[in-house]
Amino acid sequence: MALRMSALKAATTSFNYEPAERKLHSTVIVGDCLYMWGGEKDDLGSGLEDHNIETERKNSSVVEVLHLPTGRWEQKPTTGDPPLGIVNYVAVAIGNEIFYYGGYCSHGRYDDNVLYSLNVDTLKWRKVVPNNPENGPKEKYGCGMIAVKIEGEDYLVIIEPGSNCIYYFRVATGQWILPKITGDDITGIDELISIDDTSAILLKEHFVCRLTFAKGSVVCVNIHVSLPQDLYMPMLSPKVVLASPLAINLLAIGDKICMTLDVIYNKLNWKKVGVPNVVKNRICHSLSVWNEGTTNTWLIMFGGDRASDTISETIFLNIRYNKRGDISVKTYSLRQYQEEMRKRRRPFEQEISQKGERDSTIEERHQQEIQQLHLQMEERDQQAREREREMERQLQEMERELQQKIQELCIQNDDMERQFREREQQLQQQLKQSQQELEEKDRQLEEQQSAWVVNGDEIRMTETVLGNGGYGEVRVAQFRGLRVSDYGSANLQNLIATTENPGNRVYSAPEAGNPRKHSPAMDVFSYGVLLIEMSICAIPQPGNRRQDVNSIRRAGLKGLVQRCVMDNCELRPKMSDIINELTQSI
């Protein structure tokens, strides 16, 4: 199977290859290549056979390519989804895309009014889906189609056979447009042929209709054409436009006739053109124009129907013009055309060969120079490698020195860290010792500050009575060799709240709420309040303290009490001074 495919591939790419017979097909030229696809072929069966979409899709998935500079045919496979309407379709190229419309399959059981395109660079098919298919043409075959450019944009123009309907397809937006048709009636006129980017002609027996395309409109003008008695319009044969230095001619070949019509200078007379019978005795063939440069024009014909036989013949027509602008034709077969192209290429090939010899001599000289340069470069490379090795050695030495310095720094850093840890331990020990000393001092200070606290077991009452207070007698007692007074105010604890500060709030000094300010002066304040209570024989209230002090009658006692209850603890008298004054007064 692989050998068979290789043989088939070799056969379809050699100079001896020529495509199979076909008719009712089209050819389109893009660049220097002619593309031929589809057509009715004898080996594809007739309408009496079964219709098989898969088989027909396979048969329509190849395209024939003619390389015009050499005359070599080549069959290439395509990808994508090709159309099934391979017969009686219309085709036209815009850039690197060939657009196909309409047609029916070789079995006559399938027709399509869908637009397809083939990219000649990738040979991939795509189905062109319009935005508004309901505004497109309805006829499926026998239509005319050309490409125009309106205000710089590409459009397809399609005319349905025998109707007055013209459709625009805006390629950039994928939109069908129904232009407004003005001028003469074109009903019954078909065969749409492009003249330039904005105009075309329609043909019928004795009429030529000029079409001028604008954005959203078409202008139609019918012109009567003189047709000699021995000529007739070959309706089943293609027609092409030839641009000569003096005129633009429409040329029709087929159905046993070849003639031209000047469509620019309004001569509008058909003229015969002499060509061999092998050229004109056919219908339903393809015909394309290739302008080889600016002075040489070729017509390429392929296939068609001759006496009910489908043929597979490639004919090349070289067009010449005389001084009056008339046309003469020289005919070439495929082999003759290939030889003609070889002759034309031969001087160029010889020149290329001579240039190749000169280039070979130059190449040899260049090779010698290159060899010398290579030797020099090798020597320089050797020197560079030696320098690189020396630099690498120096770099290694520097790395060793750097590693040694890093090790020394690491050792120094370790010593510093060790010294730092030792110093930190010393400081922590000193801090701990200082904290212990501070705690000891705080403890001593607290002992000193709390030395004035009295333990009830150390107090021994005497029979000496100082006076009567609001709740009992005030007696003299002995405490550690000192004489103190006792007043049974402990009985008041159940009557007066004492949750805010130490002691009873009535007797508490202003600084009682701040432990750091506790001192014996707080007892002096409380003792002064006690003297007030003894003097007024009632529980003194903090808010009436000044009034209570002023109510004391004895001047000496009143002065002593005033000093005892002063807010500033430093101005209060010492307990020893109070005892002396009270002793003297007693």
Secondary structure, DSSP 4 states (H G I P E B T S, - for coil): -HHHHHHHHHHTTSTT--PPP-BS-EEEEETTEEEEE--B-GGG--TTSPP-HHHHHHHTSEEEEEETTTTEEEEEE-BS---S--BS-EEEEETTEEEEE--B-TTSS-B---EEEEETTTTEEEEE--S-GGGS----SS-EEEEEEETTEEEEEEE-TTSS-EEEEETTTTEEE-PEEEES--TT-EEEEE-SSSEEEEEETTEEEEEEEETTEEEEEEEE-B--TT----TTS-EEEEE-SS-EEEEEEETTEEEEEE-SSS--BEEE----HHHHS-BS-EEEEEEETTTEEEEEEE--EETTEE---EEEEEEEE-TTS-EEEEEEEHHHHHHHHHHHHHHHHHHHHHHHHHHHHHHHHHHHHHHHHHHHHHHHHHHHHHHHHHHHHHHHHHHHHHHHHHHHHHHHHHHHHHHHHHHHHHHHHHHHHHHHHHHHHHHHHHHHHTTTPPPGGGEEEEEEEEEE-SSSEEEEEEETTEEEEEE-GGGGGGTS--SSSSS-TTT--GGGG-GGG--THHHHHHHHHHHHHHHHTSPPPGGGHHHHHHT---HHHHHHHHHHT-SSGGGSPPHHHHHHHHHHH-
